[in-house]
Each structure stands twice: as structure tokens, then as C-alpha cells.
Amino acid sequence: MYYPFSWFKHLSRLAGFILLAVLIGLWVDHLATTLAIATLILLLSNYWQIYRLNRWLWHSKRMTPPKTKGLWEHIYEGIYYLQRRNRNKRKELGALLRRFREGSEALPDAAVVVDANAAIVWCNRLARIELGLRWPDDAGRRIDNLLRHPQFIEFFHSGDFDHPIEIPSPSGSQKIFEYRMMPYGDKHVLLIARDVTRLTQLEQMRKDFVANVSHELRTPLTVLNGYLELMPTADDMPPAFREKAFNEMGEQARRMQSLVEQLLILSRIEASAERVYEKVVDVPTVLATIASEANSLNKEKQHTLTYDIDESLRVYGIETELRSAFSNLLFNAIHYTPAPGNIHIIWRQEKGCAYFAVEDDGEGIAEKHLNRLTERFYRVDKARSRKTGGSGLGLAIVKHVLNHHNSALEIQSQVGEGSRFSFRFAPDLTVKSVARKAEKS
Ligand code: ADP
């Protein structure tokens, strides 16, 4: 219980004590001795209180002060009050620190705090995982002894932290990290490392893509320009040359048109927000249309095309996209199989999934190419693909379509024996209609 301090009360108590001692001294006729004894009692009682205070401060686990009265009670209460205030402050600071640490742990980036001597003060969980730091073992160790990439060391010691740097992950993985340094407070530096692998890959892809498209367009444009430059001067152009020139120019113009169309299809599929689960696609009917297009494409080569189609099997999906995937695979087989070949088209149900495959007995593809076939503009044989009017985008389109339908293209191929391009739709996209089967039979 807190009482306001009163000098008057304490001094009157002291005066009362001294007066009592004087009275006793006068009464026993030994004033000096009595006063000396009273002073000794006063001194001893104060020593006793100092001893209790010392024991409470240093040896007692109790927070509450020992019980006493008078001036000492006030001193104990004061100390107790200060202790409580400090304890609350400590608690608040602890909670603040905990919240800061929790917030930093939730950061999507690796964060490390280093002091003026480059020693690690603290690091978050991602810094341990991505930068390979150990906590608390690495606390106090120099950061430039642990992150040894020369570019990082140069950046760290340059003191110029205006621009971030990008360097490979120190853990030896394929990741690329962007390092940013932010000096703050008492010569401390906050290091933030962000995984930018995807961004760098996208940037590289964008550069490759622009380079590839320009390259693809340059060849037909060069041919067209060449003929156009010849035209005005060639008044007496032989009819055979004229015909060749027009044929060639037409072919190159068609090539550019097909390239642009394929690019548009690809970008439409990439940007498509259409939902796969909304409409059922009548795949057998789509395949029937593609089959008649395939027949006209096959006029020259006269391959034998055989179909194994389950007429009752349909899927949820986006018709235009699926049509593009089916036709790319079938037309590729017709283009790349030497005449006369055998091409087999399958659309059936397997283990609850809808399964599509195009098999041919063409020349096959060497294994080293298989993983790269779905990359944009990748061709096994550039000259041959150009001859067939190929843009190198067909399988990239198929890959994107299948991705959109939660599926993936499987390519099996043996050089000299042929290839099989196949994919399957998950059971929840597959629709088996009994009525349709009955109606057809
Ligand atoms: P393109 O437009 O050049 O045909 P694609 O992306 O459709 O491009 O195909 C990529 C490459 O894969 C082709 O250039 C070709 O070399 C190879 N390819 C595709 N299908 C077949 C197949 N059925 N048989 C052999 N090679 C094929």
C-alpha cells in the first residue's frame, strides 16, 4: 500500500524517540549513557534494515519487499515500484523484439543484420536455408568470410549500396539471388537476398524470344527484298524466272503469315483466362474435322492413316485450344514421316483418363532433342522444318494447351523406328457418355 512520504511524521517520530531517551536518562540520572544507548539502538536498527534490504535485493527470489514500518517501508516500496516498472518495460521490449523477429521470419527474402565490424548480429530462417548460414553458430562471424563470392565481397567493401547485385546462390544450387544492402542505425547494415531466378530466366526468355522472332522473320524478308530489288531492272525477265520469283515470294509471305498466326495463338493461350471446367468438348467430332484436313495434307505423301477413336469419350476443356493441340501433333506426323508411312491416331479411355496419341513409323528423334522439342523455335532439323512450313512453335503451343488442361506431353521416340506423341486428361476432366455410344452403334 502506497503512503505519501511525510518528513514531518518521520521527524516527529525521531524527536519522540530522542525525547523518550532524554526522559529515561533524566529519570535514571544517566543522561549521557542513555542517549548513547538510544543512538546505538537507532544505528543497529538501521543496519538491520540495510542488511534486510541487501538480502532481499541479492539473495531473495521474492518480488515483494520484506514487511517493515516507517522510513524503510517507504524505501522498500520505492525500490519495488522501480523494479516493477523495469520488469514491465522489459516485457514490452521483449514482446516488441519478438514481433520484429516474427515479422522478419515471415519475410519472403533472406535477411541478415551485420554490425560495423561486418559481424553477423542476426539472420532469419530463409537466410539459413538459402544462404547456408547457421544460427546461432554463425552469430558474431564475419559475413564476408561466409559469403565468399568475389562479386559480393567487392560489393560489400565498396560501401556503395545504391544498386543491387545479382549473383548465384552460395549453396551451389542453380538459383540467382539479388543482394541489397541497407545501412541503418549505429553503422549496422541490413542485407536482403531475394531469389530472382525466375525473373532472370524470364528476362533471358524474353531476349531469346525477340532474337528468335527477328531471326525467323529476317530470312523470308531477305528473300522478298532480294526479288523486289531485282524486279524493276529485270524488264526482260524470262517467264520461268518470273514464275519462280512469284512462287518463292508467295511461299515466304505464307511462312511469315503462319509464323505470326502461330505467335498469336501462343500468346492467346498464354493470356487465356477461360476456365477448363466449364464446357465439354466433343473430341470425336473435332478429330473428324482434323482427319479431313489431314487427308488433304496427306495427298502428296499418301501415308496410311488409321484411327482408333472412342466415339463416346469427351472431355472438359477449351475446344479451340484442344483442336490446335490435336492437329499440331497429327500434322507434324504427316510432315516429318517419310512417305509412305503409317500413322496411327488413338483416342480412348485408359484407367479412367482420356488418352490421346499419334504414333508414326518415321525416322524418330534422337534422345538428346526430346527434352527441348517443346521449346519455342526448337527444331531438330531447321532446313527440313522450314521446308515443311514449320515455325518451330507447334509443340510449344501443344505444351501450353496441355498445361492449361493440367496435362503434359509425353514423347517417346526411337531413331529409325518412329515416334509417339501422347497425353492424357485426368479422370475429373474425362466425360464418358453412354447415350452417345448407343446412338452411334
Ligand atoms: P515445327 O513447326 O517446326 O514443326 P514443332 O514445334 O511442331 O515445330 O516441332 C518441333 C520439331 O520436332 C520439328 O522441327 C521436328 O524436327 C520435330 N518433330 C515433331 N514431330 C515430329 C514427328 N512426328 N517425327 C519426327 N520429328 C518430329
Boltz pocket constraint, residues with backbone or C-beta under 6 A from the ligand:
constraints:
  - pocket:
      binder: B
      contacts: [[A, 328], [A, 329], [A, 332], [A, 333], [A, 334], [A, 336], [A, 337], [A, 360], [A, 362], [A, 363], [A, 364], [A, 365], [A, 373], [A, 374], [A, 375], [A, 378], [A, 379], [A, 380], [A, 381], [A, 385], [A, 386], [A, 389], [A, 390], [A, 391], [A, 392], [A, 393], [A, 394], [A, 395], [A, 396], [A, 419]]
      max_distance: 6.0
